[in-house]
Structure formats: C-alpha cells, structure tokens
Amino acid sequence: MVQWNVAAVAAYQKTCSISRTFLHPLRSRPQARHYPTAGQSAVNGPIYNRTQKSLQVHVKEQMSKEMPKDLGILPGTLIMPTGAKKPSFLLETRLRWNLEMRRLRTRFEDFRGILTYKFGIKGKPYPKFARRRIAPTATALHRQMCTAFVENDIATLSSICTEGLLASFKARIALRPRSEIHRWTLHKYTHSPRIVSNRAGLLTKGAAIRQAIVRIRSIQSLTKFVRGRPGEKDIVINGTGEKKEMDEYFVLQRRIWKEKEEPWMVWGTTQESSIDNVSR
C-alpha cells in the first residue's frame, strides 16, 4: 500500500529541492525579467519559483486541525524527458534502459497508489478513477486560472488554486499598475493535452492525495494596455501581444479529507525530470 505522511513528503521535497514554476508567456531566455519556457505557465509576469516548505513547517501544519492542501510534487514523480533530453538507445543504451525501467516501476507504483486512493480511504460510494476527465479538467482550469489572473479575479483564483500559488497571484496583482489592463488569449492547442503523471497515496488516517500532471502545448499571447482617458482608446504597450508557443506541465491535485473527496485544484507547473535525478 502506498502511504506518505506530511513529514515524509516534506523531507523528500527538502532534499530534492523541488520548486514550483509559474511564468508569463513571453519568455525567450532567463533574465531578471522572466518569460516562459517549457513546463512554465502562461500569464504570470515575473517568475514564481518557490522551494517547498521546510519539514518543520509541514510538521507544524500536520498538527493543526486542517491538513495543508499545498504539499508540493509527490515523492517519486517521474516526468519522462523528451526530445534531445531523452537518452538515445543507440548512443546511451545503459542510461536509456535504466530510464525505461524506472518508468515501468513508477507506472506500477502509480497504479497501485490509485487503487489505494479509490478503495483504501473511505467506504462506498468509492471515488471514481475518471482518468478521461483529467485532461479536459486541466485545460478548463488552465483557461479559468489565466483569465482570472489577468482580470484580477481573486475570488476565482482562491477557489481553484492551492495556497502557495494563490499567494503568488495576490502579490503580483497587488503590484500591477492600476493604469494597466491585461488581455490573455489562447489561440489554439498545438497538440492534444496529455497526462504524463497520475499518482495518489495515503497521507494520514482518513486522508489521501491525488496528483495529476498534464502536458499542455498551445499558442498564447498576453497583450498589455495603458488605460486611456475617458472617450479615448486604450494604448497597447509595445512588445506585448506577440503569439508564443507554450509547452507547460500543468499540475493538478485533489484530496480526500475526512472521507470526503474535494475538487481538483491547481498547484502550478513543473518541469521534466532531469536525467541526473532519474539515474540516482
């Protein structure tokens, strides 16, 4: 049976220094003003890159009446490298073999964790697998989140985002000039959204977590305007509004808490697993 407690999750996160990334779409290279790369989000100004909470904080939260919702990327999560990052069977046979074996083990563990989540926490009615609904749910939440952010809709963000991501959004909205208007546009999906990770496990008695990562590839744009005077048109800020091809690993999670399954929420985005970490 797959089981983690909050302290164990936090300890894993601390040693691996996993971070959450959530960015704005117009990134071409890492600089002081960040724009997005693969695995980073769509509309959010400067980079959001937060190390997971410390063990002490998680233990303290575990002792409280309410289990924290923001537990980070679950231990053992594998997002297969793609393209040039994936070792070649011909040139790096041993490394690629180890990677494929790790993928098989991880998929088996993931399936076992999902079974535990479904049958090992609460009685009937059991939670549904609903795997086919994960990708559509991810794209719907992605659009809802990006739209709410550019419209300064804190209420919507509070209902669909975990604590850490919500705090980031609130801070950015507070810093946004009142004279600016942002408009986010999703022009099209370049590929069908695809589930790259689907995991679950026990946290404590009567509590469990399920986490899914969906790869979303699309063309987006973010246009910024300076609000015009009464009777005048808003002025487009130069350098904004350009279409960008985005490749994001969008992280969703939901909990069973007090034998009640909660809705999916957005944790943020992450990146492909590095070969160095996978081959350890």
N, C-alpha and C positions, 0 to 999 in steps of 0.2 A: 504494500500500500504506500502510495506517495504521500508524504506528510512533511510540511515545513512548519516551524513556528516563526513568529515575528523576529525573534532574536537571531535565529539561524539565517533567515533571509537577509537581515541587516548585516550580519558578519560577512556573508558572501559578497554582498554589494561593496562593503568597505574594502575587502582585499582585492577585488577586481576593479575597483574604481569605475564602476559603470556610471554613465552620465546620460542625462536626458537632453536631447537637442530639439529645439523648435525654432525655425527660422522663417524669414521673409523670402519671397520667391526670386529675387533678382540677384542672386549671388553668382559670381564667376570665379572668385578666388578669396582665400581667407585674409581679411584685413581688419582694421579697427572697426569699420562699418561692414557688418557681415551680410552676405547674401547667400541663398541656399545652395546646397549640394545634395547628392543622393542621400536619402534617408533623413532629410530635414524638411520641416513643414513649410506651409505655403504662404502665410501672410504676415508673419510676426516680425517686424522691424529688426532690431539687433538680436544677436544670438542668445538663446536661452540654453545654457549648458550647466546643469546643476548636478553636483555629485550626490549620491544617495545619502540619506540621513545616517547618522552615526548609530552604532549599536546602542549606546546609552539612551539616545532619544527614542529609538524603537522600543526598548525595554520599558521605558517610562510610559510610552503610549499604550503598550500592551497591558500595563497595569491599570489603565483607566477603564472606564465603563464602556467606551466606544472603541472598537478596533479601528485603527487608521486605515483609510482607503488607499493611500498612496504608499505602496510598498516597493515600487520600482520594478525593473525587469526581473522575472523569476529566475532563480538559480538554474543553470544548465540549459538555458535557452540557446538554441542554435539557429542562426540565420545564414543559410548557405551563401558563401561568396559567389559572385557572378563575374562573367567576362574575364578580363585579364587577372583579376584577383583569385580566380579559381585555378588551383594547380593542374597542370596537364598530365594526363595518364601516360603520355609518351616521355615527357621530359622530367616529370617529378612523380614517378609512379608510386613510390612508397608514401609520400605525403598525401597524394590524392586518395590512395587506398585507405589510409588512416582517417581521412576526412569522410569518406563514404561509410566506413564502419561506424564512425561517430554519428553520422546522420541516421543510420539504421537503429542504433541504440537509443538515440534521442527520440525517434519516432515511436519506438516501442514504449519508452517511458511516458511519452506524451499521451499515448492511447490508454495506458494503464491509469494515468492521472485523471483523464476524462471519465473513465469508468468509476473511479473513486468519487469524483465530484458528483456524478449522477446518482449513484446508489449508496454511497457511504456516509452521507451527511444528514439527510432528512428522509422522512417517510414519504409515502405517496401523497400527492402526485409528485413524481420524480422530475427534476429539471430536464428539459429537452436538450438533446445534442444540438439540433438546429444549425449544423455546420453550413448548410446552404445559405443561411441568413446572415452569416458573419460578414462576408464581403459587401453585400448591399448595405448592411448596417454601418460598416466602416465608411463607405463613401457618403452615406447620408449624414453621419456625424461630422465627417470632414467638411462637407459643404456648410452645414449648420454652424460649426465652430468658426470657420473662416469668415463667414458672413457676419456672425455676431461680433467678432473681434473688430472688423472694420466699422461696424455700426455702433461700437461702444455699448453693446448689449450685455451688461454684466449679469443680469438675471438669467439669460440663456446660458452663458458660459458657466455660471455656478451650477446649473442643473446637469451639465454634460461633461465637465472637466474635474479631474482629481485635484487635490489641494495645491500641490506644487505648481502645476500648470496654471491653475486659476490665479494664484498669487502673481505669477509672471505676467499674465494678461492684464491684471488690475494695475500693476506697476507701469506697464507700457501705455495703457490708456491714460493713466494719470499724467504721464509725461508728454502726451501728444498735444501739440499746439491746438488751441480751440479754433483757430482760423483755418485749420486743415480738414479736408474731407477725403476719406479713402474709399476707393471702389475696387473690390476684388472680383475678378471674373474667371470662371472655369470655362475655358473654351471647348475642350474635348478631352476624353481619355484616349491616350495613345495605345494602351493595352488594357485588357480586362483585368480588374483588380484580382489579386491572387493571395490566398492565405499562405504564409511562409512559416508560421508557428501557431500552434493551438495547444495550450498547456493548462493544467489545473492541478490542484492539490489541496490537502488539508492545511489549515493554519493552526487552529486550536479546536477544542471540543465545540461542535456546533457551528464552526466557521470554516469557510473554504474560499479559494480564489480561482478564477478562470481568466486566462490572459491570451489574447489572440493578436498576432501581428499580420497586417495586410499590406502588401506592396501595391501602392497606388502610383501609376505613371500617367501623367497628364500634361496639358499645356495650360498655363495660367498666366494672369497678369495682375499687377497691382498699380492702379493709377491714383496719384495724389493730386488734390486740387487745393488752391487757396480760395477761401470763400470770398466771393465777390460782394461788392456793395449792393444795397437794395436796388433792384432793377438792372443789375449788371450780371453777366455770366461768371461762373466760377472759372478760375485760371488754372490750367494744367501745369503742374510743376515739371520742369524739364528733366528728362532722364527717367521718368516713370511711365508706366503703361505698356512697356515692351513685353511681348509674349515670351515666356520662358518654358522650356521643357523641364518638368519636375519628376523626380524619382524619390518617393517617400515610403518609409517603412512605418506605417501608422499603427500605434499600439492602443488596443482596447482592453479593458478589464471589467470584470463584474465579480461580485462576492455573493456567497451565501452567508448571511449573518442572522443569528437567532432563528435558523431554519427557514429563512425567507430569502429567495433569490432576488437580488437587486438588478436594475437595468444596466446595460453596457455604458461605460464611461470612457472618456479619452484620457490616456495617461500622457501622450506626447508622441514623439517619433524617436527612432533609434537608427542604428547603422548595421550593416552586415557584420557578422562575426569575423574577427581577424584570424588569419592563419596561425599566428603566434599563440593566441589563446586557445584555439581549437586543438592544436597539436600538443598541448601540455599533457 
